Amino acid sequence: MGAAAHPLIGLHATDPASVYLSAWARVDGIHHADIDAALYEDRTVVKHLAMRRTVWAVATELMPVVQAAASDNVAAVQRRNLARDVVRAGIADDGERWVSQAEAATLAILARLGPTAGRDLTKQVPALQAKIGPVRGTRHSLRAWSPGS
């Protein structure tokens, strides 16, 4: 799997099936279990948000290059948008502070537990349970849900 992702820099992985389809199209004889092992056991390939806010499967050793070339700007924009939407949704008055606190809590859990599934991380960090989305019938309105509301 890493052999396919490395020369191409990455494989499209936004849809759950697309990483498998991309690998099967490029690596003769690769099986579902091989791809799962690369992603979830060996961690030779990681899923990563990069250019055009698309998820890519990238060889682990290429992550510093991909991060600098295609993800730093995406991350900055997404952080600003999240902080703005947290305020608009009424979750917090200071969106940047809320994001920073959620980030710190998440990093602390990851430092303690190591690699952790998203669903397990969400259980450990209540801020990650907050939901922001459009209200049905309106174009720009936001609704919010946060733990305890």
Secondary structure, DSSP 8 states (H G I E B T S, - for coil): -HHHHHHHSEEE-SSTTHHHHHHHHHSTT--HHHHHIIIIIS-SEEEEEEGGGEEEEEEGGGHHHHIIIIIHHHHHHHHHHHHHHHHHTTS-S-HHHHHHHHHHHHHHHHHHH-S--HHHHHHH-GGGG-EEEE-TT-SS-EEEE-TT-
